[in-house]
Amino acid sequence: AKLAALLPPGSEAGPVSISTDYTNHLANINDPPSESDIALFWHVPKSGGTNLQRLYWCMGSTIANEVGVNPKFGKYDGPQSELVAFSPWNDNPGKVVNVDVASHDGILEAKQRGFLIKEGQPHVDFVSTSEFNFASAMLFSPDHKARVFALFRHPIERAVSKFFYLQKATWEPTYNQRWANMSLEKWASQKRGEDNWMVRHLVSKGMSEELTNADLELAKDIVSNKFVVGIQSQFEESVRRFNLFLGVDVSDPNNSECISKFTSHEGDSDHSDAHNNEKEIFTKNEFNSYEHPHAERGGQTWVSLAKIHMYDVLLYRHVLTVFNGQGAMFRREQPAVKVEFS
């Protein structure tokens, strides 16, 4: 399964055939916890989500994403496979479940196998998917709600990171050779296959559908009421809040060591979504990230991308406000994050 954000020019994410009624499958952030609730991480691509998952695997968490159906692990043999959690790595205590919740087909199959509702199934600390709305609609219900958290990044920084990644990621089916030698300025001069990815996913609108101010307001309302918000540029504080949200014992020496190790890189995600075994792309650090040029704030490239992703930029401004407001929920005063108006 591939992330919708990695589509090449001219590609479509495919129709999203659900309505925003899925939100009654989501707990409100102020709702008291229920034993039937399951944490759901919305993995916004190129926003530090892969690094975040590695952190929680380091602490021994069981995460359901798409890793568990990889044939090399031998734990998935089609729809008849029994649901199991297992550790794919010899040097890592983290576990995965043999489901694929990164694609619509995988989500539907997981639902048919009784994932999250079948008696006796393995424990899951959280579900992680970029297909947030489809997963919410198919895998959860008003009786078994998702408690949602997400790590957000400025949409322009995310778009630039995606561009440089897909310039080099020849192993990706979405790799586009036309981008390989294209300048950032030229790439940013027009829409390249997607726009306003976050708002579209929140309100269940495909790439060919027109967005409106009403869609933006609905997306803002969903984030305000349903999400525990993290910010990639505030990774350490975001992790602190997520740990409280997930009930992580931060006094455990192994957990403390993992937190220190991963938060020291502030959620560096410039290449965190690449495959670990693809070592040839660049000289990388252990977090599989790389350095690349950035769009200058206020410059021509930045302004062009801001127009293309206008609704996501406005949503992100709201996300920063929500992040600042949620500080009171997590018992530590934090300096407010500046809201940028571009």
Secondary structure, 3 states (H helix, E strand, C coil): CCCHHHCCCCCCCCCCCCCHHHHHHECCCCCCCCCCCEEEEECCCCCCHHHHHHHHHHCCCEEECCHHHCHHHCCCCCCCCCCCEECCCCCCCCEEECCCCCCHHHHHHHHHCCCCCCCCCCCCCEEEECCHHHHHHHHCECCECEEEEEEECCHHHHHHHHHHHHHHCCCCCCCCHHHHCCCHHHHCCCCCCCCCHHHHHHHCCCCCCCCCHHHHHHHHHHHHHHEEEEEHHHHHHHHHHHHHHHCCCCCCHHHHHHHHHHHCCCCCCCCCCCCCCCCCCCCCCCCCCCCCCCCCCCCHHHHHHHHHCHHHHHHHHHHHHHHHHHHHHHCCCCCCCCCCCC
